[in-house]
Amino acid sequence: MTHMLIIEDDENLMRGIAFAFEKDGYTITKAATLKEGRIFFEQNTVDIIILDVGLPDGNGIDLCNDIRKKSNIPIIMLTACDMETDEVSGFAAGADDYVTKPFSLSVLRARVEAVLRRLQAKENANVLSGGLKLDLNLCKLYKGDKEIPISATEFKLLKFFMANAGQVLSKEQILAALWDNQGNFVDDNTLPVNISRLRAKIEDDPKKPQVIKTIHGLGYVWVKE
């Protein structure tokens, strides 16, 4: 269930937004000030924030900017002002979308759905396995928040291993997955060399691998967790 945090001081508007999205199955939390919204965000997990620019105790753009320093949570900003400079400031602070008052709830609903679809598409471009994250778009590997440099061949190996986590893969299967654009197999020595290099980068103890395990006489297996 999607959890939405609405930070808006107009009580009628806040109730209207909450009612509309509760009907769609969202869990709603309401805050009327920057302080209330900030405290709730810092102490809880939410999936999307509807954030008014003009609040009694400050500017929503400042809160958006602060949130962006620690989170990529989707933020849609609301404003009573249609000045281009305000909209630019909101996007510069990290807002995902910007809606000018007055607006229809159907328009806001469509904007929310579009932002969440983009987020889902981005998440689908990441493969999580064995305590690692492989970014398929950027061809990057992360262990926690730390990026681990990898070669193109290591990336292909990781992608294949993660896609087949828990399955014993033979040497022949893995080599076939590394078929290049010219139709030539990589050299046989490439496999043990690259697996050794990967273990050195991702295993806590490369001499006793817990992620890429050797199954003697059969091949290798990627352990999910």
C-alpha positions in Angstrom: 0.0 0.0 0.0 1.4 3.4 -1.0 2.0 5.8 1.9 1.5 9.5 1.0 2.6 12.4 3.2 0.6 15.6 2.5 2.1 18.8 3.8 -0.5 21.5 3.3 -1.9 24.2 5.5 -5.2 24.6 3.6 -7.4 22.3 5.6 -10.1 22.0 3.0 -7.6 21.2 0.2 -5.7 18.7 2.4 -8.9 16.9 3.3 -9.9 16.8 -0.4 -6.6 15.3 -1.5 -6.6 12.8 1.4 -10.1 11.7 0.6 -9.4 11.2 -3.1 -6.2 9.1 -2.6 -7.7 7.1 0.3 -10.4 6.0 -2.1 -7.5 4.8 -4.4 -6.1 2.7 -1.5 -3.4 5.0 -0.3 -2.4 5.4 3.3 -2.4 9.1 4.1 -0.6 11.2 6.7 -1.4 14.9 7.0 0.8 17.7 8.2 -0.1 21.4 8.3 3.4 22.8 8.9 7.0 22.3 7.7 7.9 21.2 11.2 5.2 18.6 11.4 6.1 17.3 8.0 9.8 17.2 8.6 9.4 15.3 11.9 7.1 12.7 10.4 9.4 12.2 7.4 12.5 11.7 9.5 10.8 9.2 11.8 8.7 7.2 9.4 8.8 5.7 5.9 6.6 7.2 3.2 6.4 6.6 -0.6 5.5 10.0 -2.0 5.2 13.6 -0.6 2.7 16.3 -1.7 4.4 19.5 -0.5 2.9 23.0 -0.5 5.4 25.8 -1.2 3.8 28.4 1.1 3.5 27.1 4.6 3.0 29.0 7.9 6.5 28.3 9.2 8.5 28.5 6.0 9.1 27.7 2.4 8.3 24.2 1.1 11.2 24.5 -1.4 13.7 24.6 1.6 12.2 21.3 2.9 12.3 19.7 -0.5 16.0 20.7 -0.8 16.7 19.2 2.7 14.9 16.0 1.9 16.9 15.6 -1.4 20.1 15.6 0.6 19.1 12.3 2.1 16.4 10.7 0.0 15.1 10.3 -3.6 11.5 9.9 -2.5 9.1 11.4 -5.1 8.0 15.0 -4.2 5.2 16.9 -6.0 5.0 20.5 -5.0 1.9 22.7 -4.8 1.9 26.4 -5.2 -0.6 29.2 -5.5 1.8 31.2 -7.6 2.2 30.5 -11.4 5.5 32.5 -11.7 8.1 30.6 -13.7 10.9 31.4 -11.3 9.1 29.6 -8.5 8.6 26.5 -10.6 12.3 26.6 -11.7 13.3 26.9 -8.0 11.1 23.9 -7.1 12.7 21.7 -9.8 16.1 22.9 -8.8 15.5 21.8 -5.2 14.7 18.3 -6.5 10.9 18.3 -7.0 9.6 15.6 -9.4 6.6 17.6 -10.5 4.9 21.0 -9.9 1.2 21.7 -9.7 -0.3 25.2 -9.7 -3.4 25.9 -7.7 -6.3 25.7 -8.4 -6.1 22.3 -9.8 -8.5 19.3 -10.2 -7.9 16.2 -8.1 -8.0 14.1 -11.3 -5.0 16.1 -12.6 -3.1 15.6 -9.3 -4.0 11.9 -9.3 -2.6 11.6 -12.9 0.6 13.4 -11.9 1.1 11.2 -8.8 0.6 8.0 -10.9 3.1 9.3 -13.6 5.8 10.0 -11.0 5.3 6.6 -9.3 5.5 4.9 -12.7 8.8 6.6 -13.5 10.1 5.5 -10.1 9.0 1.9 -10.6 10.7 1.9 -14.0 13.9 3.2 -12.4 13.8 0.6 -9.7 13.3 -2.2 -12.2 16.6 -1.1 -13.8 18.3 -2.2 -10.6 19.0 -5.9 -9.7 19.3 -6.6 -5.9 21.0 -9.8 -4.9 23.6 -11.1 -2.5 23.6 -7.8 -0.6 24.6 -6.0 -3.9 22.9 -3.7 -6.3 23.6 -3.8 -10.1 22.5 -0.8 -12.0 21.6 -2.1 -15.5 21.3 1.4 -17.0 24.6 2.8 -15.8 26.5 -0.6 -15.6 27.5 0.1 -12.1 27.8 -2.1 -9.0 27.1 -1.0 -5.4 27.7 -2.7 -2.1 25.6 -0.6 0.3 26.2 3.0 -0.7 29.7 2.3 -2.0 30.3 1.9 -5.7 32.5 -1.0 -6.7 34.4 -0.5 -10.0 33.9 -3.3 -12.4 34.9 -4.1 -16.0 32.5 -4.8 -18.9 33.2 -8.6 -18.6 32.6 -8.5 -14.8 29.3 -6.6 -15.4 28.2 -9.3 -17.9 29.1 -12.0 -15.4 27.3 -10.3 -12.5 24.2 -9.7 -14.6 24.1 -13.4 -15.6 24.7 -14.7 -12.1 22.1 -12.4 -10.6 19.5 -13.3 -13.2 20.1 -17.0 -12.4 20.6 -16.7 -8.6 20.3 -20.1 -6.8 21.0 -22.1 -9.9 24.2 -24.1 -10.5 25.7 -22.8 -13.8 28.2 -24.8 -15.8 31.3 -23.3 -17.3 29.8 -23.7 -20.7 26.6 -21.8 -19.8 28.5 -18.9 -18.3 30.8 -18.7 -21.4 27.8 -18.7 -23.7 26.4 -15.7 -21.7 29.6 -13.8 -22.5 29.3 -14.3 -26.3 30.5 -11.1 -27.9 29.1 -9.1 -30.8 31.5 -10.7 -33.3 30.3 -14.2 -32.4 33.5 -15.3 -30.6 33.7 -16.9 -27.2 35.8 -15.3 -24.6 39.0 -17.2 -23.7 38.5 -20.1 -21.3 40.8 -18.5 -18.7 38.6 -15.4 -18.6 36.0 -17.1 -16.5 38.1 -18.2 -13.5 40.2 -15.0 -13.7 37.1 -12.8 -13.6 35.3 -14.8 -10.9 38.5 -14.5 -8.8 38.5 -10.7 -9.4 34.8 -10.4 -8.5 35.3 -12.4 -5.3 38.0 -10.1 -4.3 35.7 -7.1 -4.8 32.4 -8.4 -3.3 33.2 -11.2 -0.8 34.0 -10.4 2.8 36.5 -13.2 2.7 37.4 -14.1 -1.0 39.1 -17.3 0.2 35.8 -18.5 1.7 33.3 -17.1 -0.8 29.7 -16.9 0.3 28.1 -15.2 -2.7 29.8 -16.9 -5.7 30.3 -20.5 -4.6 32.1 -23.2 -6.6 30.2 -26.5 -7.0 33.0 -28.9 -7.7 32.6 -30.8 -10.9 29.5 -28.8 -11.9 30.2 -25.1 -12.0 29.3 -22.1 -9.9 26.2 -20.8 -8.0 25.2 -17.3 -7.0 23.8 -17.3 -3.5 21.0 -14.8 -3.2 21.5 -13.8 0.5 
